[in-house]
């Protein structure tokens, strides 16, 4: 037995898990094992995972539908990385990715400028900041300036750059440190849009280093900013210095595309597209000595669920065709899906719907489920009917400020006019489920802790998998194709 499969067996043997869930988790464990290297775009591990998925789909009776009649669709990309950085304030060092983050293309190769602190950086409180790097508290409150507002105001005031304090008061999705790396990946040939103002992000705990010797109480400023209380404005005598060394390379990564043909010729032009993203973060900044970001729940588990669906069908089609699109580059900006929709292997007009699997965390009971675009298309009605038949309540996104609707692969389908949906495990405010969820977003999301050894609620996992199987069957077999509701696109801002 391969080591990854052995690990899966050991993890499951003491749990009351049904055979289907065991099979799903065994595949999950293999896809997110160390041998897959975290499945970063451009890595050998990613392509190994792609070949494994294609082989499993082929064995299950799915037919290839990638480029030139094969399984794969090559997605060409350009990668720009800040490989090294040296940063200091008044001679005191700041650790890149731990204390301060900057993205490639958002900073010049070198910075040397005095600092100013301007609270929330409202236009009326900025004053004279010409030639200065301005520190702003990045509050996510609705009554505070947005990131675009801050940048516009600072440009108008002649600032040299912006350092945004990542707001620890944004508890619905707290800032996570360290960053795995600093990379900007785009589709090859797409334009590079330079930042209108150099921008960086500061860890709240690092403000004390920045303000050392100024007589200012960094902890008090962070507490006030997180609570939305008034903040002062002041200039600093120290200078901010930074040097960034950047690298560039071309790379490619594979979408895996296959189709399970439908059984009703009259519905042949109404394919249901199932998506999950194969890529992860790969190798990055170590956390507790571990530098491999396995990406077990994000999103190996739900690539594995698509594989498991195909295996359960054993080549037997639904009434409508089902297109399996295991996409790449989601973590770099939904790149694989954008490429697929620009270069579809079946006409876009033949895509009746998209059901996307991502953002799923089976780590507490599944009693409530957020359904993206719940009231925009009839897919929401289908999801509600299946969920409620299982005793699962559904809700629209209760935290739109997190922008989850636009952060996964269903969004480009919605933009292209295809009814689409995706799901999040929901929780009641103040419940143990919320506590577990919030903690995972601090300790597990996009960190090496998202690996096969983490704690799973096996019943919740099995419940969602059964929900998904039933939803696909309902949508692919019912008489009416999914459709937009009259005000659906307006509800989503499309």
N, C-alpha and C positions, 0 to 999 in steps of 0.2 A: 504494500500500500504506500503511495507517495506520502511524504511527510505532511503536506497540507491536508490531504484527505484523512490521514491518521489524526491530526489535530482536531479536525472537524468531528471525527468519531468520538474522540475523548471528551470534547466539550459537550456533546449531545447525550452521551450514554447515561448520564444521571438525570436527564430532564425528560418529562413526559411529552415527547414530541412525536407526531405522526410521521409516517414514512415519507410523505410528500415534502414535509418541511425539512426532514433530514436530508433528502436529496437536494433540495434548494440550498440548504446551508453548506453542504459539501461542495457544491459548485462555487458558492460565494467564497468559501475559504480558499479554494484553489485560485480563483481570480484575484484575490487580495492577499495571497501569500507573498513572502519576501522574494520568491523567484520571479514574480511579475514586476518587481522594482517600483511599485506604486503607479505603474501604467501612465507615466507622464508622456505627453505628446512628443514624438521624435525619439522615444526610447525603444530599445530592443524589447523590454518587458511589455510595453504597450502592444507591439506587433505580435509577440507571443500570445498575449491574451486575445488579440483579434483572431489569430489563426485557431486558437482553441474554441472560441465562440462559433466561428464559421464551421468547424468540424462537427461541433455538437448540433448545430442547426441542421447541417446536411444529414447527419445520422438520424435526426428526428423527422426527416421528410420534407423539410423546407427547401425551396429551390433558390439558387443564387440569383440576385437581381442587382449586382453592382456594375461597375464599369466593364464594358466589353463582355458581358455575359458571365463575369466572375462574381466572387463574393465581396470584393473590396472596392471601395471608392476612395482614391487617394486624395487627401485634402492638403494642398500646398500652403505652407505658412512661412512667415518671417518672424524671427525671434530677436528681441533686443533685451539684454540683461545687464543690470548693474552688478558686475562681478566683484568689485571691491569698493569700499568707501571708507574715508577717514573724516571724522566729524568732531568738531570741538566747539565749546563755548567758553571764551576767556581762558583757553588753555586746558579746560576740563573736557575729557572725552565723553562722547555719546556713542553707544554701541549701535551700529547700523542693524536694522531688523529687530533689535531688542528694545531700543529706546526711541529710535527714529526710523521712519520708513519714507522712501521716495520711490516713485515709479520711473522707469526709463521714459525719456521724452518729456518728463515734467520738471526736470532740473538740468541746469547746464553742467559742464564738466567740473567747474570750480565756482565756489561762492565765498565771498569775504565781505561781510557787511555788518553794521551795527544792528541791534535788536530793539524792538518796541513791543510792548504788551498793550492790547486794545480791547480787552474784555471779549464781548461777543462780536466785535467788529461791525456794529451797526454803522451805517453811513454817517450819522451825526456824531459819533464818538471817536472817529478815526483821527481827525486833525492832520497835522503835518507829519507824514511818515516818509517823506522823499528819501530814497536811497536806503531805506531800512527793511530788514526782514521783520514782518509783523506776526506776533503770536496771537491767535484767536482761539477762544474756547468754542469747540465744535458742537454746540448744543443742537440736539435734534428736535427740540420743541417747536411746535407749529408757529409760535409767536416770535421765533428767533430768525435771524437771517439764514437763508439756505446757503449751501456751498457756492452756488453761482452768484448769489447776492454779495457774499463776502469778497469773492474774487473781483467782481465788477467795481465794488466800492474801493478796494485797495488799488486796483489799476488806476482808477480816477485820481486817487490821492498820491500816486507816484511811488508806491511801495516797490521794493526790490524783490519781494517774495512773500510767501505765506507759510507759516507753520501752524497747523491746526491741531489743537489738543484733542485727542480721541476721548470723547465724553464718557466716563464711566457711569454717568447717570442715565445713559440710554440702556436701561436694563432689559428691554425686550430682545436685544441682541448685543450684549456687551462687547467692547473691543477685545480682540484676541491678540496676544503677543506670545512669542515672537512671530513675525512673518516667516513663511517658509523660504522665500526668496523674493527678489525684485525682478520681475520679468514682464514684458509687454509682447504679446504674440498677436499677430494679425494675419488675415488671409493674404497670401502673396499677391501683389499687385494693387492692394487697397492703399489708399493714401495715408501718409503719416500726418497727423494733425498735431502740430506742436502746442504745448500748453501756452495759454495767454499770459500766465504768470507762474514763475517757479513755485511749486507746491510740495510740501512735506507734511508728515503726520507725526506727532509727538506722543509718546506714552505718558499718561497723566503722572505716573510716579517719577518720570524723568524731569518734570518741571522744576523740582528742587535743585537739580544739577544746573539747570539753565539760570535759575535766579540766585544761586549761591553768592553771598556777599552783597546782595542788593538791599537787604533788610526787609524783603517781602516774604510773606508766609505762603509758600507754595501750596501746602495742604489746605489752608483756609481758602485760597483762590479756587482750588479744584472743588472743594465742597460747595462753595457758593455757586460756581458755574454749573455744577451738576444739578443743583436745586433751582436754577433759574433766578437766583438773587442778583442784585446789582454788583457789577464788577468795576474796578478802577481802570484807569488808563495811565500808563507811565512808560518812560523811555529807560533803556538800560545802557550802561557805559561799556559793557562787554560786546565783543564781536562774535558773530557766528561764522565759522569757517568750515568748508566741506570740499572734498575732492571725490569725484565719482568716476570710476573706470568702467567703461561700457564695452560690451561685446555684441557682435551681430552674427547671425547665421540663418541659413535657409534650412527648412526641414519639412517633412511631411508625416502625416499619420492617417490611419485608415478608418473610414466608416465601414461597418459590416452590414450589408444589405441583403435580405432574402425575402422571399414571398411564399406564402401558403395560398395557392390559388383557391378561389371560391367555387362553390358547387352550383350556384345559380347563375347561368349566363346573363340573365337580365340585370344582375347586380355587379357585373364584372367591372364596371367603371366607377365603383364606389368602395375603393380600398380603405380599410382602417389601418392607419399607420401607428405602430407601437414603437415608442422610443425610450431609451435609457442611455446614459453616457458611459462610455468605456474608460475614458481618461480619468486620471487622478493627478495628484500633485507630484508624485515621484519622490525624489530625494531633496531634503531641504534642511533648514536650521534644526539641529537636534533639540529635542525636548526630553529631559531626564535621560540623556545619553542616547536616545533613539532618533535617528535622522531619516527614517523611512516612513513616508506618509502612505500607508497601505490603502486607504480609501475603501474600507469594507462596506460601510453603509452609504458611502458617497463615491461611487454608485455601483460597486461590484455586486451588491446583494440584488439589485434590481435589473442589472444585466442578466444575472443568474435567474431571476424570475421569468424573464422573457424566454430564456433557454428552457426553463422548466415548463412553461406553457406549451412550447413547441413539442417537447417530449411527451407531454400528456396527450396531445392530439395525435401523435404518431403518424403524421402525414394526412390525417383526415381534415379536410377544409371546413370552414364555416360557410354560410351562404355567400357572404362577401369575401373578397380577397383580404388577407391580413399581411401587411408589409412590416417586416421586422427591420427597424433601423437602429442599429447599435452605433451611436454617433460618437465622434471624438471632439476634443477641443471645447467641451462645455465649460470647463474651469478657466478657459482663456477667453471667454466671451461668446459662447454658443457657436463657435466657429464651424464645427462639423455640420450642424443643422443649417446654418446660413448657406454653407457650400452646397449641401444636398438640395435645398430649395431653389438655389440658382442653377443647379445642374441635376435636376431630378431624373431618376432612373425609370420612373413612370411619370406620365404627364401630371402636372399639378392639378389639372381639372379632374383627374381620376382619384384624387385623395379626398375622401368623404369626411374624415375625422382623424384626429391625433389624440392618443391617450399616452401620456408621458409619465414615467416613473423616476422620481428624484425627490429629494427633500424628505424622505421617509425615514423615520427613526423608531423602530419597534422596540422601544426600551421601557414602555409603560403600557397599561391596558388600552386597547382600542375601543373606546366608548364614544368618542366624538372625532369627527374627521373634517378638516378644512378641505373644501373642493374649490380649486381655482376656476374662475369664470363660471361659478355655480349658476348664476342667473342670466348668463349671456347666450348660452346655446342649450339645445335639448340634451346634450351630454350631461349637463347638471341634473336634469330630471332623471336620466338613467342612473347616474351615480346615487342620487337620493333614494330611488326605488330599491336598488340592490342593497345599499347600506342599511336602510330602515328595515328591510326584510331580515337582516342579521342582527337587529337590535342596536345598530350604530347610528347615532345622530349625525347630521351634517350641518355645516355652517359655511358662510362666506368668510373670506379672510378677515380675522378680527384685528390684524396688525398691518394695515396697508402701508404704514410708515417704513416697514422693512423692505418693501418693494419686491416681495417674493414672486409675485405674478410675472415679473419681467426677468427673473434671474435663472430661468431654466428653459429647457428646449421646447416646451409647448408654446412659448411666446412668439418665436418666429413663424410658427404655423398660424397662430391667431393673426399676426400681422399680414400674412399672405392670404387671409380670408378663409382659412380652414378651421372649422370648429375644433377646439382642443381643450384639454383639461389635464390637471395634475392634482396631487393630493399631499396633505400634511397631516400627521397625527395631531389631533387637537387635545385640549385639556381645559378644565374649568379653572378660572383664576383662583389662586391660593391653594390649589390641590397639590398632592404629592407628585402627580404627573407633571404639573408645571415646574415644580422644583427639579425633577429629574431632567426635563427638557432644557431648562435654562442652564443647568450645570453642564449638560452635554455640549451646549453651544460654546461654553467657555473652555472645557477640557478636551472635547472630542472633535468638534467641527474643524476640518482642515488642519488636523494635528496628527502626529504618529499614534495617538491613543485610539484613533478610529481603525482598529485592527480586529482580527478574528477572535481575540481573547476577551473582548469587552462583553459586558453583561447584556443579554438579550431577553426580552419578555417573549418566550416562545409561543404562548397562546396568542399574543398580539400579532406576532409575525405571521402565524398560521391564519389568523382571522383576516389580515389584510390580503394575504395571498389568495384566499378563497373569494374575497370580495373582488379582486382583480380578475380572476378566472371567470366569475359570473358576469362581471361587467363587460368583458370582451365578448363573451358569448351572446349577451343580450344585444349589444350594439351591432355585432357582426351578423346576427341572425334575424333581427326584427325587420318588419316590412319597410318601415320608413327610415331613410338615411338621416343621420344627425343634421341639424339645421340651426342656423342663427335665429335667435328671437328678434322681434322687430326692433327693440332698442339695445340689442346685445352689444353691437360694436361701440355704440355711444357709451355704454356702461364701462367699457374698458379703455375709453379714450382713443379709439381707433377711427 
